[in-house]
Amino acid sequence: MTDPITGLPVVGIVGGGQLARMTQQAAIALGVRLRVLADTAHDSAALVTPFTSVGSHRSYEDLAAFAAGCDVLTFDHEHVPLEHLLRLVAAGVVVRPGPNALPFVQDKIRMRERLGALGVPVPAWTVVGQPADLTTFGAEHGWPVVVKTATGGYDGKGVWFPASAEEATTLLARIAAGGKVYVEERVDFQRELSALVARSATGEMRVWPVVETVQTNGVCTEVLAPAPGLDARLAAEAQTIANSVAEDLDVVGVMAVELFEVGGRLLVNELAMRPHNSGHWTIEGARTSQFEQHLRAVLGWPLGETSLAGRATAMANVLGGSGPDADNLACRLPQVLALDPGAHVHLYGKGVRAGRKIGHICVVGDDIAANRRRARTAADLLQGETQ
């Protein structure tokens, strides 16, 4: 299964989104052949990866046929059915991260249970089996509360904030048929943080500096690295949590731990077992990007240095606009390049749709506030929000 030209391993990545696309860039530098299983030939990664197969991650037959040409299988997303992963492993396929780890991100109730068993601090929460569970929790912890689906939610989807028992009961009647839900307290946090860790198949681990993430309507719009003014004690605690969770769950690859900073303490919000939006800044801002590190980790190769490449980095996501000229990137991209030659532009080859992540801007420099202004200005211009 090794590359017949280079003799290096072949890595298969399930999913053809922007994470696979950026992993392809890292694979080129390492000389690793990356194969992609994409839903369509027009997916973001399929457009730049010559060894792309079109198939469904929900089909065991498609997965098995794809895996037959790979030394190791990894993921652009976490939605491959667990029963398929177990069958692949039983058939001798090397899957990283494996089916022992992935259930804890596929099912957020299992995630909360496991984190609690590890002693990791999380918001107060409970499973909702009937309306009384929700109303009792709200009466105890205060309204509004946060209601989440256990599976399938992302970027603000599958998340609701009922402000009263009446709203909660109406909401539950509407969403109960969609699967398991749970409720947690709405945390009055100062800001959101992310700790990114890589764990190799050999057990070696490295963490990047903890970053601040800025959310708008449930979607990450900015990342600041390192998190400005973060107490060294909290930074070390976040990294320790990331290391301990990765080791306990036997994660192989990159994992993001999303956290709340609340009055001098940390609460874990979510996990993601793959390269993550909060780590895109590492392409220019760290000695080793999360995408190269993920390849190293799943191949069992020595991990790269994770220190900052510059004093500070700001990243701004580029979202699709909604105006009549929203899709005219061909006009606006040269303007951005002329406006700020030091800004790093990454576009994902996606069609423009309102609110859709279509790229990001990264600025590395000495002043995080200035970096942030530059990144945001460039992203706004690409989105068509400024002239």
C-alpha positions as CSV (number, residue, x, y, z in Angstrom):
1,M,0.0,0.0,0.0
2,T,3.0,2.3,0.2
3,D,3.5,4.9,-2.5
4,P,5.2,3.0,-5.4
5,I,7.3,6.1,-6.3
6,T,8.5,7.3,-2.9
7,G,8.0,4.2,-0.8
8,L,6.4,6.4,1.9
9,P,3.0,5.5,3.5
10,V,-0.3,6.4,1.9
11,V,-2.8,8.2,4.2
12,G,-6.5,8.1,3.5
13,I,-8.7,10.8,4.9
14,V,-12.5,10.3,5.0
15,G,-14.2,13.6,4.1
16,G,-13.5,16.1,1.4
17,G,-13.8,19.4,3.3
18,Q,-11.4,22.2,4.0
19,L,-9.6,20.3,6.7
20,A,-8.7,17.6,4.2
21,R,-7.7,20.3,1.7
22,M,-5.3,21.9,4.1
23,T,-3.9,18.5,5.1
24,Q,-3.1,17.9,1.4
25,Q,-0.8,21.0,1.5
26,A,1.0,19.5,4.5
27,A,1.2,16.1,2.8
28,I,2.8,17.6,-0.3
29,A,5.6,19.1,1.9
30,L,6.2,15.7,3.6
31,G,6.1,13.8,0.3
32,V,3.2,11.7,1.7
33,R,0.5,10.6,-0.7
34,L,-2.9,11.6,0.6
35,R,-6.0,9.9,-0.7
36,V,-9.4,11.5,-0.1
37,L,-12.9,9.9,0.1
38,A,-15.2,12.8,-0.9
39,D,-18.9,13.0,-1.3
40,T,-18.6,14.6,-4.7
41,A,-15.8,15.5,-7.1
42,H,-16.5,19.2,-6.3
43,D,-15.7,19.0,-2.6
44,S,-13.1,21.4,-1.3
45,A,-10.3,18.8,-1.0
46,A,-11.3,16.8,-4.1
47,L,-10.5,19.9,-6.2
48,V,-6.8,19.8,-5.1
49,T,-6.1,16.1,-4.4
50,P,-5.4,13.9,-7.4
51,F,-6.0,10.7,-5.5
52,T,-9.7,11.3,-4.7
53,S,-12.4,8.7,-4.6
54,V,-16.1,9.6,-4.6
55,G,-18.2,7.7,-2.1
56,S,-20.2,7.9,1.0
57,H,-18.8,7.8,4.6
58,R,-22.1,6.1,5.5
59,S,-21.4,3.1,3.2
60,Y,-19.3,0.4,4.6
61,E,-18.5,-0.9,1.1
62,D,-17.3,2.5,0.0
63,L,-15.1,2.8,3.2
64,A,-13.7,-0.7,2.8
65,A,-12.8,-0.2,-0.9
66,F,-11.2,3.2,-0.1
67,A,-9.2,1.8,2.9
68,A,-7.8,-1.0,0.8
69,G,-5.5,1.5,-0.8
70,C,-4.3,3.2,2.4
71,D,-1.8,2.4,5.1
72,V,-3.8,4.4,7.7
73,L,-7.2,5.9,7.7
74,T,-8.1,9.2,9.4
75,F,-10.9,11.8,9.2
76,D,-11.9,15.2,8.0
77,H,-15.1,14.9,10.2
78,E,-16.4,12.6,12.9
79,H,-19.6,11.3,11.3
80,V,-18.5,7.8,10.1
81,P,-20.9,5.3,11.8
82,L,-19.2,3.6,14.7
83,E,-20.3,0.1,13.5
84,H,-18.4,0.7,10.2
85,L,-15.2,1.7,12.1
86,L,-15.4,-1.4,14.2
87,R,-15.8,-3.6,11.1
88,L,-12.8,-1.9,9.4
89,V,-10.6,-2.4,12.5
90,A,-11.7,-6.0,12.7
91,A,-10.7,-6.4,9.0
92,G,-7.2,-5.1,9.8
93,V,-7.5,-1.5,8.8
94,V,-5.5,1.0,10.8
95,V,-7.9,3.7,11.9
96,R,-6.7,6.8,13.7
97,P,-8.3,8.0,15.9
98,G,-9.9,4.7,16.5
99,P,-13.4,3.5,17.4
100,N,-12.5,3.5,21.1
101,A,-12.0,7.3,21.0
102,L,-14.4,8.6,18.4
103,P,-17.7,7.7,20.3
104,F,-16.8,10.5,22.8
105,V,-17.1,13.1,20.1
106,Q,-19.9,11.5,18.1
107,D,-22.2,11.4,21.2
108,K,-21.9,14.5,23.5
109,I,-23.7,12.7,26.3
110,R,-21.0,10.1,26.3
111,M,-18.5,12.9,26.2
112,R,-19.9,14.6,29.2
113,E,-20.1,11.3,31.1
114,R,-16.5,10.4,30.4
115,L,-15.2,13.8,31.2
116,G,-17.0,13.8,34.5
117,A,-15.6,10.3,35.3
118,L,-12.1,11.8,34.6
119,G,-12.7,14.7,37.0
120,V,-12.5,17.2,34.2
121,P,-14.5,20.3,35.0
122,V,-17.7,20.8,32.9
123,P,-20.8,22.8,33.2
124,A,-23.7,21.3,35.2
125,W,-25.8,19.2,32.9
126,T,-28.3,16.3,32.7
127,V,-29.8,14.0,30.1
128,V,-33.4,15.0,29.2
129,G,-35.8,12.1,29.0
130,Q,-39.0,14.0,29.6
131,P,-40.1,17.6,29.9
132,A,-39.9,17.5,33.7
133,D,-36.2,16.9,33.5
134,L,-35.8,20.1,31.6
135,T,-38.0,22.2,33.8
136,T,-36.5,20.9,37.0
137,F,-33.0,21.6,35.8
138,G,-34.0,25.2,34.8
139,A,-35.6,25.8,38.2
140,E,-32.4,24.6,39.9
141,H,-29.8,26.3,37.7
142,G,-31.7,29.3,36.4
143,W,-33.0,30.3,33.0
144,P,-32.1,30.5,30.3
145,V,-30.5,27.0,29.9
146,V,-28.7,25.4,27.0
147,V,-30.3,22.5,25.2
148,K,-28.2,20.4,22.8
149,T,-28.6,17.4,20.6
150,A,-26.3,14.6,21.6
151,T,-25.3,14.0,18.0
152,G,-24.9,15.9,14.8
153,G,-24.7,19.5,16.1
154,Y,-22.0,22.0,15.0
155,D,-21.5,25.7,14.4
156,G,-24.5,26.6,16.5
157,K,-26.8,24.0,14.9
158,G,-28.5,21.6,17.4
159,V,-28.2,24.2,20.2
160,W,-31.1,26.2,21.8
161,F,-31.5,28.6,24.7
162,P,-35.0,28.4,26.2
163,A,-35.6,31.2,28.6
164,S,-38.5,29.7,30.6
165,A,-40.2,26.4,31.4
166,E,-42.8,27.1,28.8
167,E,-40.3,27.7,26.1
168,A,-38.4,24.6,27.1
169,T,-41.5,22.4,27.0
170,T,-42.4,23.7,23.6
171,L,-38.9,23.2,22.3
172,L,-38.7,19.7,23.6
173,A,-41.9,18.7,21.9
174,R,-40.5,20.0,18.7
175,I,-37.1,18.4,18.8
176,A,-37.6,15.2,20.8
177,A,-38.3,13.1,17.7
178,G,-34.8,14.1,16.4
179,G,-32.9,12.0,18.9
180,K,-31.3,12.3,22.4
181,V,-30.9,15.7,24.0
182,Y,-29.3,17.1,27.1
183,V,-29.5,20.3,29.0
184,E,-26.7,22.3,30.7
185,E,-26.4,25.5,32.6
186,R,-25.7,28.6,30.6
187,V,-22.3,29.7,31.7
188,D,-21.5,33.3,32.3
189,F,-18.0,33.1,30.9
190,Q,-15.5,35.8,30.3
191,R,-14.3,34.2,27.0
192,E,-13.8,31.0,25.1
193,L,-10.5,29.2,24.8
194,S,-9.1,26.3,22.9
195,A,-6.3,23.9,23.8
196,L,-4.9,21.9,20.8
197,V,-3.0,18.8,21.4
198,A,-1.4,16.2,19.1
199,R,-0.8,12.6,20.2
200,S,1.2,10.2,18.1
201,A,0.6,6.5,17.7
202,T,3.8,6.1,19.7
203,G,2.3,8.0,22.6
204,E,4.3,11.2,22.1
205,M,2.3,14.3,22.8
206,R,2.7,18.0,22.1
207,V,0.5,21.0,22.8
208,W,0.3,24.4,21.1
209,P,-0.2,27.6,23.0
210,V,-3.7,28.1,24.3
211,V,-5.8,30.4,22.1
212,E,-8.8,32.6,22.5
213,T,-11.7,32.0,20.1
214,V,-14.4,34.5,19.3
215,Q,-17.9,33.2,18.4
216,T,-20.6,35.1,16.5
217,N,-24.0,33.5,16.4
218,G,-22.5,30.2,17.4
219,V,-19.8,30.3,14.6
220,C,-16.1,30.8,15.3
221,T,-15.1,34.1,13.6
222,E,-11.7,34.9,15.1
223,V,-8.8,33.2,16.8
224,L,-6.1,35.0,18.8
225,A,-2.9,33.1,19.5
226,P,-1.7,33.1,22.2
227,A,-4.8,34.0,24.2
228,P,-4.2,37.6,25.2
229,G,-3.6,38.1,28.9
230,L,-4.3,34.5,29.9
231,D,-3.0,33.7,33.3
232,A,-0.1,31.2,33.1
233,R,-1.8,29.0,35.6
234,L,-4.9,28.7,33.5
235,A,-2.9,28.1,30.3
236,A,-1.0,25.3,31.9
237,E,-4.2,23.8,33.3
238,A,-5.8,23.9,29.8
239,Q,-2.8,22.1,28.3
240,T,-2.8,19.5,31.1
241,I,-6.5,18.8,30.5
242,A,-5.9,18.4,26.8
243,N,-3.0,16.0,27.4
244,S,-4.8,13.9,30.0
245,V,-8.0,13.6,27.9
246,A,-6.0,12.6,24.8
247,E,-4.1,10.0,26.7
248,D,-7.2,8.6,28.6
249,L,-9.3,8.3,25.4
250,D,-6.3,6.9,23.4
251,V,-6.6,9.7,20.8
252,V,-4.2,9.4,17.9
253,G,-4.0,12.6,15.9
254,V,-4.9,16.2,16.6
255,M,-7.6,17.0,19.2
256,A,-9.1,20.3,20.2
257,V,-10.5,21.0,23.7
258,E,-12.8,24.0,23.7
259,L,-13.1,25.7,27.1
260,F,-14.9,28.5,28.9
261,E,-12.9,30.8,31.2
262,V,-15.1,31.5,34.1
263,G,-14.0,33.7,37.0
264,G,-10.4,32.4,37.2
265,R,-11.3,28.7,36.4
266,L,-11.9,26.6,33.4
267,L,-14.8,24.5,32.2
268,V,-14.6,22.1,29.2
269,N,-17.3,22.7,26.6
270,E,-16.5,20.4,23.6
271,L,-14.0,18.1,22.1
272,A,-13.0,17.6,18.5
273,M,-10.8,14.7,17.4
274,R,-9.3,16.1,14.1
275,P,-7.7,19.3,13.0
276,H,-9.9,22.1,14.1
277,N,-10.9,25.7,13.1
278,S,-9.2,27.0,16.3
279,G,-5.9,25.6,14.9
280,H,-5.8,27.1,11.4
281,W,-3.6,29.9,12.7
282,T,-0.8,27.3,13.1
283,I,-0.1,27.2,9.4
284,E,1.8,30.5,9.6
285,G,1.8,31.1,13.3
286,A,3.4,27.9,14.7
287,R,6.6,26.0,14.0
288,T,4.5,23.0,12.9
289,S,0.9,23.3,11.6
290,Q,-1.9,21.2,13.0
291,F,-2.2,19.6,9.6
292,E,1.4,18.4,9.3
293,Q,1.3,17.3,13.0
294,H,-1.9,15.3,12.4
295,L,-0.1,13.4,9.6
296,R,2.9,12.8,11.7
297,A,0.8,11.6,14.6
298,V,-1.4,9.1,12.6
299,L,1.8,7.7,10.9
300,G,3.6,7.3,14.2
301,W,6.3,9.7,13.2
302,P,8.1,12.1,15.6
303,L,6.0,15.2,16.3
304,G,7.1,18.7,15.3
305,E,7.8,21.7,17.4
306,T,4.7,23.6,18.5
307,S,6.1,26.9,19.7
308,L,5.0,30.2,18.1
309,A,6.7,31.2,14.9
310,G,6.0,34.9,15.7
311,R,5.1,36.8,18.8
312,A,1.4,36.7,18.1
313,T,-1.1,35.6,15.4
314,A,-4.6,36.6,14.6
315,M,-7.0,34.6,12.4
316,A,-10.3,35.7,11.0
317,N,-12.7,33.4,9.3
318,V,-14.1,34.5,5.9
319,L,-17.9,33.8,5.8
320,G,-20.1,33.9,2.7
321,G,-21.9,37.2,2.4
322,S,-25.6,37.7,1.4
323,G,-25.4,40.8,-0.8
324,P,-25.9,40.8,-4.6
325,D,-22.1,40.9,-5.1
326,A,-21.3,38.3,-2.5
327,D,-19.8,35.7,-4.8
328,N,-17.5,38.1,-6.6
329,L,-14.3,36.9,-5.0
330,A,-12.4,37.4,-8.3
331,C,-12.8,41.2,-7.8
332,R,-12.2,41.4,-4.0
333,L,-9.3,39.0,-3.6
334,P,-6.8,41.2,-5.5
335,Q,-8.0,44.2,-3.4
336,V,-7.2,42.3,-0.2
337,L,-3.8,41.2,-1.5
338,A,-3.0,44.9,-2.4
339,L,-4.4,46.3,0.9
340,D,-2.2,44.1,3.1
341,P,0.6,42.2,1.4
342,G,1.5,40.6,4.8
343,A,-1.8,39.0,5.3
344,H,-2.0,35.3,4.5
345,V,-5.2,34.4,2.6
346,H,-6.6,30.9,2.5
347,L,-9.7,30.2,0.4
348,Y,-11.3,26.7,0.4
349,G,-12.6,26.5,-3.1
350,K,-16.2,26.6,-2.0
351,G,-19.2,28.2,-3.5
352,V,-20.3,31.3,-1.6
353,R,-23.4,30.8,0.6
354,A,-24.5,33.2,3.3
355,G,-22.8,32.3,6.6
356,R,-20.7,29.5,5.1
357,K,-17.0,29.3,6.0
358,I,-15.2,29.8,2.7
359,G,-11.7,30.7,3.9
360,H,-9.6,32.4,6.6
361,I,-7.1,35.2,6.9
362,C,-4.0,34.9,9.1
363,V,-1.7,37.8,10.3
364,V,1.5,37.2,12.2
365,G,3.2,40.1,14.0
366,D,4.3,41.6,17.3
367,D,1.0,43.3,18.3
368,I,-2.0,41.0,18.7
369,A,-4.5,44.0,18.6
370,A,-3.0,45.2,15.3
371,N,-2.9,41.7,13.9
372,R,-6.6,41.3,14.7
373,R,-7.6,44.6,13.0
374,R,-5.7,43.6,9.9
375,A,-7.1,40.1,9.8
376,R,-10.7,41.3,10.4
377,T,-10.4,44.1,7.8
378,A,-9.2,41.7,5.2
379,A,-11.9,39.1,6.0
380,D,-14.6,41.8,5.9
381,L,-13.4,43.0,2.5
382,L,-13.5,39.4,1.1
383,Q,-17.0,39.0,2.5
384,G,-18.1,42.2,0.7
385,E,-18.8,44.0,4.0
386,T,-16.5,47.0,3.3
387,Q,-15.6,49.0,0.2
